[in-house]
Amino acid sequence: MVRKAVIPVAGFGTRMLPASKSIPKEMLPIVDRPAIDYVVEEAVEAGITEIILVSHGSKTAIENFFDGHPELEAQLEAKGKTELLERIRRPLPDGVQVISVRQGPPQGLGHAVWQARQVVGDEPFVVILPDVLVDGDGRGNDLNNMIRRFEEEGAAQIMVEKVPDELVHKYGIADLDGTPPQPGDSAPMRGVVEKPAREQAPSNLSVVGRYVLPPEVMDLLGDTPPGAGDEIQLTDALATLIGQAPVEAYAMLGRTFDCGSKEGYLEAILHYSLKHAEIGDAARALIDRYQA
């Protein structure tokens, strides 16, 4: 049973400077919630009960968000703001906990994931990159689908989505062993090609930043030498895994928002504003006004 999720949050978020100089990029608000809250909600809805943040000493604001705040709670209670109080007092459902480990000097995504090895232990686990928000948009929780597929078939799962052919050079692209999967389904992989030229791309399916992995990946990461950028790369460990065990590309049903970029962050704000129960109509009116 998959119940643990590793979320690397130690990066400095240079694409979102200068805001990320003092505010962790994962805490930048999407409407009235920090981005990390959407990511954790996605994990919890998929059945995850243990969130492992691989963090940095400058990012305690993330841990604090999932902790209590007695002074604020007392003030909200005194003012009779019971609905808001409940949201502040209970940032996580019962039975779900957040654990934080430190990465130390950054040495790549693979190194960050490896820091959680003692907490993960001998269990399968999920890796979620917090820069990317995934919204099922009424079509279900893709991460939950990946976990169910892993538990039924025993194959590691890597989420992918279609990108325009002219943009494949910006992404890690899945190399498939056969025909591409239909949305909501998976297909065997032969590897991942990092940022290929358009004419050399094995497909137009980009890796999204959601993984369901067996515990053996931790041992592989421990033996993985530095690769691109002189850093320990998760993709290098996955390439080794593909040579030893089945790995599948899962074609997502929902849509993604790259909140590590200014354009993607703005798109996420617009998207979630339109869906927001309190301000959806106002957001739609503002968009109409600017389009006029």
N, C-alpha and C positions, 0 to 999 in steps of 0.2 A: 504493500500500500504506500502510495506517494503522499507524504504529509509535510515535507520540508521544502522550503524555497530559499535559495541563496540570491540576495539582491545586492550587487556591488554598487556602493554609493560613495566610494572614497575619491572619485575623480573631482577635479577642480572646475569642470564645466567651462572651459575656456571659450567655447562658442557662444556662451551667454554672458560674457563679460561686457560691461563692468558690473552688472547686477550680481553675478555670482562671486564677486570679490568678497562680499560680506554675507550673502544669503546662499546657502546650498542650492544648487540648481534644482534639486529634487523638492525643495520647499517653495519654489516659485508658484504662485497661485494660478490655478485654472478655475476661473470664476471665484468661488469662495472656499476652495479646498486646495491644499498643496498637491503637486503632481504625484508625490509618493503615495498619497492616500488612495488615489485611483488605482495604482499598481497593486497595493496591498489588498484593496477590495477585490480586484480581479483574482488574486491568488486565493483569498478566503472563499470566494464563490466557487472556486475550483476544488475546494476541499482541503486546502493547505491549513495546517494548524500551528506551524512553527515557521516564523519569518526570521531569517538570519541576515542581518545587515552587515556587510563587510564595509567598514566605515573608516573615517579618519578623525583625528582629534579635533579638527575644526568644524565637524559636522554634528555636534551634539544636539543641534536644533531638531534634527530628524528623530533622534531617540526621544527627545522631550515631547514631541508632538503626540507620541503614542503613550505618554505617561500622564499621570494625574496633574491637576493644577488647582490645589485647594482654594487659593485666594480668588481665582477667577470663578470657580464653581460656587463659592459662597456669595460672591457678588451677583451672579446670575440668579441664584436661588432667592436672594433678598429682593430682587426686582421682579420676581415671578416669571422669568423667562424659562419656563420648564422644558420646552421643546429643544431650545438651544443648549440648555444645561445637560440634557440627556446625551446630546451629540458630543459635547465636550467631555463629559464624565465617562462615557463608554466609547472610546475611539475604536475598540476592537470587540468582537463578539466574545462571549464566554468560551473558554477552551482554546483561544488563540493567543499566542504569546510572541513577542518580538525580542530577539536576542541580538546583541551587537558584538562583533569581533573587529579587531583593528588590522588593517593591511600593512601599515608601516610604509616604507618607501615604495612608491608605485612601480610595479614591474610588469604591468600588463593585465588584461582581463583574466587570463588563465591563472596568473599568480593570485589575483583577488579571489577567485572562486576557490582556489586551493587553501586559502586561509580558513575556510569554513570546514575543513576536512574532519576535525575532531568533533564538531557539533553534528555534522551529517552522519559520521560513523559509517556503518555498513548498510545504509539505506539508500534507495533511489531518491533522487531529488530533482527539483526544478531550478533552473537558472532564469531569472528575469532581469533584463536590462531596463533600468528605470527611466532612461531617456525616452523610451517608446511607450506611449499609451495605446492600448488595444480596446476598441469598443465593438462589442458584438452587434450593436445596433439592432437588437431584437432577434438576432439569428443564433443566439446561444453563446456560451463561453468557450472560446477556442482552446484555452489552456485546459479546461476540464475535458474537452474532447481528446486532447493530446494525452492526458494522464490515463484516460480510459483505454486508449489505443495501446499505450505502453503496458498497462496492466494485463490486457488481453493477449497481446502478441509478443511482448518481451523485447520489442525493438525500440531503441532510443528514438526520440521524436525531436525534429527541428522545424520550427514554424517558418513558412515561406509565404510570400505574396508576389503576385505578378507586378512587374514594373515595365514601363515602355522600353522597347529595344534600345532606343537612343540613350537610355540612362543606366544600362547594365554596368557601365564602367565605374559607377559610383558605389557599387554594392558587392557584398559577397554573394556569389551566384551558385545555386545548387546544381550539381552534376548528377543527373538521375540515371538509374539503371532500368530504363524502360520508359513507358509513357508517363506524362505528367499526371499528378493526382487531380481529381475533381475537388472543388471546395468542400471542406469537411472530411476529406479522406487523405490517406497517406500513400507514399510510393517509395520503394527502396532508393537509397542514395549511393553514389560511388565516391562523392567528395564534394568539396566546396572550393570554387575558384574565386580568389579575391580580385575584385575590380577588373574583370577581363575586358579587352577591347570588344566592341560590338560583334565583329565578325568571328571572334574566338569564344564567345560566351556559349556554354553548353546548354543554357536555357534562359528564360527571362524571369526565373523565380528567385527573388532575393531573400536572404536570411533576415528574419524580422527581429530576433532578440528574445525568443522564448524557446527554452530547451527542456526536455524531460530526459534525464540521464541516469544510467546505472551507477552504482557506487564505485565501480572499477575506474571510472573517469578520474577520480581523485588520485589513484596510483599513477595513472598515465600522466596527469599534470605534474606530479612529483618528479617524473622522469623526463619531462619535456624540456629541452634546452631553449634558450632565448631564440626567437625567430625574428619576424618583421619588427623593425624599430628597436631591436635588441631587447624585446620583451617576451614574456612567456604568454603565448597565444592559446586561447581556448580552441580555436580552429585547428591548430596543430595536433592537440590531443584528440580532437574528434576525428581527424584524418587517420590517426593510429587506431582509434576505436573501430572505424569503418572496416579496417583490415582484419578485425578480430570478432566483431559481432554485428548483428543487423542494426542499421540506422536508417530511419525513414524521414522523408520531407513531408510535413503536414501542411496542406494548402488551407489557409485560413478562410473563414466565412466573413469575419468582421473587417474593420479598417483600422489603419494605424496613423499615429500622429507623432512625428519626431520632435519631441519637446526639447531636445538638445540643440535645435536650430531655431533661429528667430522666426523664420517663416512657418515652421511646423508648430512652434509654440502659439503663434497667432492663430493658426488654423484650428488648433485644439480649443483655444478660448472661444472662438466663434462657434464651433461645433457644440461644445458643452453648454454654452450660453443659450443656444436655441433649444436645448433639451431641458434646461433648468426650470423647475416648477414655478419658481418665483419670478424670474426675469425673462422667461422665454419669449413672451409676447413683446416686451420692451426691446429685447435684442433683435427680434425680427423687424420691428418698426425702425430701429436705427439702421439696420442693413438696407432696408428699403429706401430710407432717406438718403443714404450715401450713394445708392444706385440711381437715384432719380436725376 
